Structures are given as C-alpha cells and as structure tokens.
C-alpha cells in the first residue's frame, strides 16, 4: 500500500514539474524570448529556391485544395530546422505543427492553412523571435525600414482588413533597401514564383490589407545586414536603376499579386477589393500598352504606374 502511495506522490510531483516547465515555456513565447538560434537561414533559403517553381514529391501538393502557399513555407521552415510540435491526437489544434503525410491527423491545419499558421507562429503561440504587422500602405511607405529588419529564411504573409491571413511567402534574398526577394507557391503552377520583388508585389494588394512579418530567429540588431553572402548592397539605387527593366518587373509582380488576391476574394467576396483589383488591372494594362509603344519614356511610365496605383481608392 505504501509503495502505491509513494508511486502516486512521485507521479503527482512529476506532473507538477512538467506543468511548471510548460508554463515557463509558454511564458517565454508570450514575452517574445524565443530565439530559434539553431534555425539555419541558408538551408531554408536554398530549399525555397530549389522548390519554388516545382513541388517536392515528399510532400502532397494542395494546389487544388485551397492553395499550396502555406504548405511551401512550412517546408521551408522545416528545412531550416524548425521542430515539429504536437501529436496526431491534436492535429487540428493551433498549438500543433507537423507533417507526416497528406491528411489530418498525419499533418496539422497549421502546416497548410495560412490563418492557422498565423495563429501558431505569430499571434497566439509566438514561435518566432519577432512578429510584426503593417498595413500594406504602411509597408510601402516604410519599405526601407522593413528591408533592414528582414532576413533570408523569414516568412511573410498577407491578411485581409478582417485580419484573416490568406497567403504566405518565404524571403530568399535582400539585395538593397529597395529590393527584397521572395519565393512562393500559390493556387496554380503559373503562380509558383522564385525571386519575386516584395515591394512591387505589395502594390497589388489594397492599402487596408496587412503585411505580416515573421523574423524566425534573433539577429544582432535590426540594422545589421545579413545576406547569404554576408552583406547587403548600399549602392545608389537611383543611379543604377534600369527603369524599363524595373517597370516590366513591377507589372509582372502586380499581376501576380492581383491573381493571389483575386483567388482569396472568391471566398472573402469583398466588393471594395474587387473594385480595387479591376481598377488596378486597367491601370497595368494601359501602362503596358504605353511601355510597348515606340518612343515611350520608361522613367515617366514607372512613376506614372506608382502614382496611378496610389490614387486607386480601397
């Protein structure tokens, strides 16, 4: 009898210690103390670039089941060394994140769903070192600041004005304070993309949408520059700008962004978003026609594109 009681007391003590440990761990997440020091940015970047335009057959492709974007960034995080959380019995809980095969309970909703991912890594369980939110307008206006505090292997998402996240991307390079590159999967193979320009992509989202930034691990100061080669370029951007090339790139990125926004809006069904999309499509089409006309001035058209986009009401 005493032996049974003794084992019971030991069991209760072990449970109490475990609860205290979990409380401590949760507290650290809540305080933003998670540093993920073992996260390998280079490995994450290399994976994102390798699989940006095709699917890794080790994972199911959810392109016909709502889109493959979050499945892709989850793979990127896993390639960088992020650990699985949870078990099959709680696969639908936002506290879990893992993938073993195609369907729940062998993978979690947080692995494939943009909004559950946001709850797990950002708003609730805070598994990244730093999580930030900007409106698209704020992100465009403060892009140089953002470029100095985002790194390869970090994740970005987009959410509607109702704060529901709907699209995910992996950051692959930071060229200078005006050029941050991302890779993504989406709702169609045509929208799988490698080394897209984040600043131009933002132009395809309404100003009242949001950019969500996940700094996966701690870096030594937001102003320290970290590229896969070890430094960022501080060249005079205007001096070297090829306006025709930049204009073509901006048009491609806006169209990609519009497509991703349109796909989400089929479910969201926002009239203001639909109006923004249609007006922006007209602007891009007109600029492209002018760009392909003989004697067109690329610099003037580049500036006109930004001006006309910014005059569209959201």
C-alpha positions, -999 to +999 in steps of 0.1 A: +000+000+000+028+024+010+045+016-023+014+025-043+010+058-024+047+066-029+044+060-066+013+082-067+031+110-049+061+107-073+037+108-103+020+139-090+053+156-084+064+147-120+032+161-134+036+193-114+072+198-126+061+192-162+033+218-158+058+243-144+081+237-173+053+241-199+042+273-181+077+286-182+080+278-219+046+294-227+057+325-208+089+328-228+069+326-260+045+352-247+074+375-238+090+371-273+120+354-259+121+326-285+154+329-304+154+298-325+192+300-326+195+267-344+174+279-373+196+276-405+187+305-427+210+293-455+193+259-456+159+274-456+168+298-484+183+270-505+152+249-501+129+278-510+149+285-542+151+248-552+114+241-548+099+275-556+087+266-591+080+229-586+067+206-559+088+184-537+072+149-541+080+142-505+050+164-497+015+165-510+006+194-533-025+212-521-029+233-552-065+220-557-074+222-521-072+259-514-036+265-525-001+253-517+014+285-503+015+277-466+025+241-472+055+255-491+066+280-463+062+252-437+085+231-457+110+260-458+109+263-420+113+226-416+143+226-440+158+253-418+155+231-387+122+241-371+109+213-349+076+196-351+051+203-323+022+182-311+008+148-319-018+132-341-044+134-314-043+172-315-036+178-352-064+204-356-051+224-326-033+256-334-006+246-309+005+218-332+026+219-363+039+188-382+036+168-414+039+131-419+016+126-448-013+142-468-043+142-445-052+152-409-043+137-384-010+130-402-004+167-407-018+197-390-041+225-401-013+249-391+010+233-417-012+241-447-036+268-436-025+304-438-046+316-408-039+287-385-002+292-394-005+328-383-021+318-350+006+292-343+037+311-353+025+347-348-005+358-327-010+330-302+019+306-297+045+331-309+070+305-322+092+331-339+116+356-324+096+386-336+062+390-352+051+423-368+021+436-386+018+466-411-010+477-433+001+475-469+001+513-471+025+514-440+047+487-456+050+506-489+058+539-471+083+523-447+099+497-470+135+508-464+130+502-426+114+468-433+143+458-457+168+464-429+150+442-404+141+412-425+163+383-435+166+352-457+145+324-443+120+347-427+083+344-436+058+370-447+020+367-450-009+388-461-042+393-443-075+410-452-088+440-433-106+415-411-072+401-400-077+367-417-043+356-432-047+341-467-013+340-484+023+330-474+058+336-488+094+328-479+121+356-480+151+344-501+174+375-506+178+411-496+196+430-524+194+465-511+170+488-492+146+488-521+148+451-532+137+422-510+131+389-529+106+362-520+096+327-533+062+312-532+037+286-541+001+295-548-032+283-562-018+275-596+015+264-610+016+296-631+018+315-597+046+294-583+074+320-583+111+323-575+128+356-565+098+379-568+102+416-558+083+421-525+080+459-529+063+456-563+042+427-551+028+449-523+014+472-550-011+445-560-028+445-525-053+471-513-038+496-488-060+484-460-048+448-463-019+438-440+017+425-443+026+401-416+064+396-409+079+366-391+115+371-380+122+335-373+154+339-352+171+366-334+197+387-352+222+410-336+204+443-341+178+453-367+204+474-385+229+446-390+229+435-426+227+398-433+227+383-468+236+347-477+269+362-489+273+381-457+265+417-467+239+439-483+245+465-510+242+501-501+247+513-537+230+544-550+198+529-562+186+557-584+220+559-602+218+523-613+181+520-619+171+504-652+136+519-655+124+497-683+135+466-665+120+478-632+088+487-650+085+453-665+092+437-632+067+459-614+040+449-639+047+412-635+047+414-597+014+434-596-003+409-618+010+380-597-003+398-566-036+405-581-041+369-590-033+358-555-057+384-541-084+375-566-083+339-556-088+347-519-115+372-527-136+345-543-143+333-508-139+367-490-163+383-515-154+420-508-168+445-532-141+471-524-114+445-530-130+435-563-132+472-573-095+477-564-085+447-584-104+457-615-092+493-614-056+482-609-058+457-638-069+486-661-040+507-649-014+480-655-029+472-690-027+508-700+008+513-688+019+481-706+005+493-738+023+526-734+055+508-725+054+488-757+047+519-778+076+534-797+091+565-781+077+558-746+097+571-716+103+542-692+111+565-662+079+586-667+058+554-671+074+539-640+065+570-620+030+571-636+024+534-626+031+542-589+011+574-590-020+559-606-019+528-583-018+551-553-048+570-565-070+539-565-094+540-536-096+509-514 
